[in-house]
Amino acid sequence: MFLTKQQEPERGISELQKLSGIIKEYHSDDCLDYAKVQETLGTIYLMTANLPQAKTHFKRAFKIYEKIWADEPEMLEAKYREIQELYPQIGFSIGKTLSGLLTK
């Protein structure tokens, strides 16, 4: 997330993809760590206005959350709301950035 704020989202994505591979190789692609990395990738793609990639990573994360929190629907609902709230926040942020670029 830091790299994205520093205008280096590609580097952040690259590092998270490496981390994702390591977690998958040494642990599992059904663990909470893997889900969190997928969620973070989704957030970065959302921040860079790449909605198809954001959606893909959020879906991956949610498949894992659904397995892990199968007996805790309130946890799943809270996570769903958290991600849903990102869309307007990111949209506002992107709009503000574009507005700044257009006025320079």
DRENPA-3360 file (N, C-alpha, C; in nm, 2 decimals, always signed):
BEGIN
1 = MFLTKQQE = +0.08/-0.12/+0.00/+0.00/+0.00/+0.00/+0.09/+0.12/+0.00 ~ +0.20/+0.12/+0.07/+0.29/+0.23/+0.08/+0.34/+0.26/-0.06 ~ +0.38/+0.16/-0.14/+0.43/+0.18/-0.27/+0.33/+0.24/-0.36 ~ +0.21/+0.20/-0.34/+0.10/+0.26/-0.42/+0.09/+0.41/-0.40 ~ +0.09/+0.44/-0.27/+0.09/+0.59/-0.23/+0.21/+0.66/-0.28 ~ +0.32/+0.59/-0.30/+0.44/+0.66/-0.35/+0.45/+0.65/-0.51 ~ +0.33/+0.62/-0.57/+0.32/+0.62/-0.71/+0.40/+0.50/-0.78 ~ +0.41/+0.39/-0.70/+0.48/+0.27/-0.75/+0.39/+0.15/-0.74;
9 = PERGISEL = +0.27/+0.15/-0.79/+0.18/+0.04/-0.76/+0.23/-0.09/-0.83 ~ +0.29/-0.08/-0.94/+0.34/-0.20/-1.01/+0.44/-0.28/-0.92 ~ +0.53/-0.20/-0.85/+0.62/-0.26/-0.77/+0.55/-0.33/-0.65 ~ +0.46/-0.27/-0.59/+0.38/-0.32/-0.48/+0.31/-0.45/-0.53 ~ +0.25/-0.45/-0.64/+0.18/-0.56/-0.70/+0.28/-0.68/-0.72 ~ +0.39/-0.65/-0.77/+0.49/-0.75/-0.80/+0.54/-0.82/-0.67 ~ +0.56/-0.74/-0.57/+0.60/-0.79/-0.44/+0.49/-0.88/-0.37 ~ +0.37/-0.83/-0.38/+0.26/-0.91/-0.33/+0.24/-1.04/-0.40;
17 = QKLSGIIK = +0.26/-1.04/-0.53/+0.24/-1.16/-0.61/+0.35/-1.26/-0.57 ~ +0.47/-1.21/-0.54/+0.58/-1.30/-0.49/+0.54/-1.36/-0.36 ~ +0.49/-1.27/-0.27/+0.45/-1.32/-0.14/+0.34/-1.42/-0.15 ~ +0.24/-1.39/-0.24/+0.13/-1.48/-0.26/+0.19/-1.62/-0.30 ~ +0.28/-1.63/-0.39/+0.34/-1.75/-0.43/+0.41/-1.83/-0.32 ~ +0.48/-1.75/-0.24/+0.55/-1.81/-0.12/+0.45/-1.87/-0.02 ~ +0.35/-1.80/+0.01/+0.24/-1.85/+0.10/+0.18/-1.97/+0.04 ~ +0.15/-1.97/-0.08/+0.08/-2.08/-0.15/+0.18/-2.21/-0.15;
25 = EYHSDDCL = +0.30/-2.18/-0.18/+0.40/-2.29/-0.18/+0.43/-2.36/-0.04 ~ +0.45/-2.27/+0.06/+0.49/-2.32/+0.19/+0.37/-2.34/+0.29 ~ +0.26/-2.29/+0.26/+0.15/-2.30/+0.35/+0.02/-2.36/+0.27 ~ -0.05/-2.27/+0.22/-0.17/-2.31/+0.15/-0.24/-2.19/+0.08 ~ -0.32/-2.22/-0.03/-0.39/-2.11/-0.09/-0.53/-2.10/-0.03 ~ -0.55/-2.17/+0.08/-0.68/-2.17/+0.16/-0.66/-2.11/+0.30 ~ -0.56/-2.04/+0.32/-0.53/-1.98/+0.45/-0.56/-1.83/+0.46 ~ -0.58/-1.78/+0.58/-0.61/-1.64/+0.60/-0.50/-1.55/+0.54;
33 = DYAKVQET = -0.37/-1.59/+0.55/-0.27/-1.50/+0.50/-0.28/-1.49/+0.35 ~ -0.31/-1.60/+0.28/-0.32/-1.59/+0.14/-0.44/-1.50/+0.10 ~ -0.55/-1.51/+0.17/-0.67/-1.43/+0.15/-0.64/-1.29/+0.17 ~ -0.57/-1.25/+0.27/-0.53/-1.11/+0.30/-0.45/-1.05/+0.19 ~ -0.35/-1.13/+0.14/-0.27/-1.09/+0.02/-0.36/-1.06/-0.10 ~ -0.45/-1.16/-0.13/-0.54/-1.14/-0.24/-0.63/-1.01/-0.22 ~ -0.67/-0.99/-0.10/-0.75/-0.87/-0.07/-0.67/-0.75/-0.10 ~ -0.55/-0.75/-0.05/-0.46/-0.63/-0.07/-0.43/-0.61/-0.21;
41 = LGTIYLMT = -0.41/-0.71/-0.29/-0.39/-0.70/-0.44/-0.52/-0.63/-0.50 ~ -0.63/-0.68/-0.46/-0.76/-0.62/-0.50/-0.77/-0.48/-0.47 ~ -0.73/-0.44/-0.35/-0.73/-0.30/-0.31/-0.64/-0.21/-0.40 ~ -0.52/-0.26/-0.43/-0.42/-0.19/-0.51/-0.48/-0.17/-0.65 ~ -0.53/-0.28/-0.71/-0.59/-0.27/-0.84/-0.70/-0.18/-0.84 ~ -0.78/-0.17/-0.74/-0.89/-0.08/-0.73/-0.84/+0.06/-0.72 ~ -0.74/+0.09/-0.65/-0.68/+0.22/-0.64/-0.62/+0.27/-0.77 ~ -0.58/+0.17/-0.85/-0.52/+0.21/-0.98/-0.63/+0.20/-1.09;
49 = ANLPQAKT = -0.75/+0.19/-1.06/-0.87/+0.18/-1.15/-0.87/+0.06/-1.24 ~ -0.81/-0.05/-1.20/-0.81/-0.17/-1.28/-0.92/-0.26/-1.22 ~ -1.04/-0.23/-1.25/-1.16/-0.29/-1.18/-1.16/-0.44/-1.21 ~ -1.13/-0.49/-1.34/-1.14/-0.63/-1.36/-1.04/-0.71/-1.27 ~ -0.92/-0.66/-1.26/-0.82/-0.73/-1.17/-0.86/-0.72/-1.02 ~ -0.91/-0.60/-0.98/-0.96/-0.59/-0.84/-1.07/-0.69/-0.81 ~ -1.16/-0.70/-0.90/-1.27/-0.80/-0.88/-1.22/-0.94/-0.87 ~ -1.12/-0.98/-0.96/-1.07/-1.11/-0.95/-1.00/-1.14/-0.82;
57 = HFKRAFKI = -0.92/-1.05/-0.77/-0.85/-1.08/-0.64/-0.95/-1.07/-0.52 ~ -1.05/-0.99/-0.53/-1.15/-0.98/-0.42/-1.23/-1.12/-0.42 ~ -1.26/-1.17/-0.53/-1.33/-1.30/-0.54/-1.25/-1.41/-0.48 ~ -1.12/-1.41/-0.52/-1.03/-1.51/-0.46/-1.02/-1.50/-0.31 ~ -1.01/-1.38/-0.26/-1.01/-1.36/-0.11/-1.14/-1.41/-0.05 ~ -1.25/-1.38/-0.11/-1.38/-1.41/-0.05/-1.41/-1.56/-0.05 ~ -1.36/-1.64/-0.15/-1.37/-1.78/-0.15/-1.30/-1.84/-0.03 ~ -1.19/-1.79/+0.01/-1.12/-1.83/+0.12/-1.19/-1.79/+0.25;
65 = YEKIWADE = -1.23/-1.66/+0.26/-1.30/-1.62/+0.38/-1.43/-1.70/+0.40 ~ -1.50/-1.74/+0.29/-1.62/-1.82/+0.31/-1.59/-1.96/+0.37 ~ -1.47/-2.01/+0.33/-1.43/-2.14/+0.39/-1.39/-2.13/+0.53 ~ -1.31/-2.03/+0.56/-1.26/-2.01/+0.70/-1.37/-1.97/+0.79 ~ -1.45/-1.88/+0.75/-1.56/-1.83/+0.84/-1.70/-1.89/+0.81 ~ -1.70/-2.01/+0.77/-1.83/-2.08/+0.73/-1.92/-2.08/+0.85 ~ -1.87/-2.09/+0.97/-1.95/-2.09/+1.09/-1.96/-1.95/+1.16 ~ -1.91/-1.85/+1.09/-1.91/-1.72/+1.15/-1.96/-1.62/+1.05;
73 = PEMLEAKY = -2.09/-1.62/+1.01/-2.15/-1.53/+0.91/-2.13/-1.38/+0.94 ~ -2.12/-1.35/+1.07/-2.10/-1.21/+1.10/-1.96/-1.16/+1.06 ~ -1.86/-1.25/+1.07/-1.73/-1.21/+1.02/-1.73/-1.19/+0.87 ~ -1.79/-1.28/+0.80/-1.80/-1.27/+0.65/-1.87/-1.14/+0.61 ~ -1.98/-1.11/+0.68/-2.06/-0.99/+0.64/-1.98/-0.87/+0.67 ~ -1.91/-0.87/+0.78/-1.82/-0.75/+0.82/-1.72/-0.73/+0.71 ~ -1.65/-0.83/+0.67/-1.55/-0.82/+0.56/-1.61/-0.78/+0.43 ~ -1.73/-0.83/+0.40/-1.79/-0.79/+0.28/-1.82/-0.63/+0.28;
81 = REIQELYP = -1.88/-0.59/+0.39/-1.90/-0.44/+0.41/-1.78/-0.36/+0.40 ~ -1.67/-0.41/+0.46/-1.54/-0.34/+0.46/-1.49/-0.32/+0.31 ~ -1.50/-0.42/+0.23/-1.46/-0.41/+0.09/-1.55/-0.33/+0.01 ~ -1.68/-0.34/+0.04/-1.78/-0.26/-0.04/-1.76/-0.11/-0.01 ~ -1.71/-0.08/+0.11/-1.69/+0.06/+0.15/-1.56/+0.12/+0.08 ~ -1.48/+0.03/+0.03/-1.36/+0.08/-0.04/-1.39/+0.15/-0.18 ~ -1.50/+0.09/-0.24/-1.53/+0.14/-0.38/-1.55/+0.29/-0.38 ~ -1.64/+0.35/-0.30/-1.66/+0.49/-0.30/-1.54/+0.57/-0.26;
89 = QIGFSIGK = -1.47/+0.52/-0.16/-1.35/+0.59/-0.11/-1.24/+0.60/-0.22 ~ -1.22/+0.49/-0.29/-1.12/+0.48/-0.39/-1.17/+0.57/-0.51 ~ -1.29/+0.56/-0.54/-1.35/+0.65/-0.65/-1.33/+0.79/-0.62 ~ -1.35/+0.83/-0.50/-1.32/+0.97/-0.46/-1.18/+1.01/-0.47 ~ -1.09/+0.92/-0.43/-0.95/+0.94/-0.43/-0.90/+0.95/-0.58 ~ -0.95/+0.86/-0.67/-0.91/+0.87/-0.81/-0.96/+1.00/-0.87 ~ -1.08/+1.04/-0.84/-1.14/+1.16/-0.89/-1.06/+1.28/-0.85 ~ -1.02/+1.28/-0.72/-0.94/+1.39/-0.67/-0.80/+1.40/-0.74;
97 = TLSGLLTK = -0.74/+1.28/-0.76/-0.61/+1.28/-0.83/-0.63/+1.33/-0.97 ~ -0.73/+1.28/-1.04/-0.75/+1.33/-1.18/-0.78/+1.48/-1.19 ~ -0.86/+1.52/-1.09/-0.89/+1.67/-1.09/-0.76/+1.75/-1.07 ~ -0.67/+1.70/-0.98/-0.54/+1.77/-0.96/-0.46/+1.77/-1.09 ~ -0.46/+1.66/-1.16/-0.38/+1.65/-1.28/-0.44/+1.74/-1.39 ~ -0.57/+1.76/-1.40/-0.63/+1.84/-1.50/-0.61/+1.99/-1.47 ~ -0.59/+2.03/-1.35/-0.58/+2.17/-1.31/-0.43/+2.21/-1.32 ~ -0.34/+2.13/-1.34/-0.20/+2.16/-1.34/-0.16/+2.21/-1.48;
% end
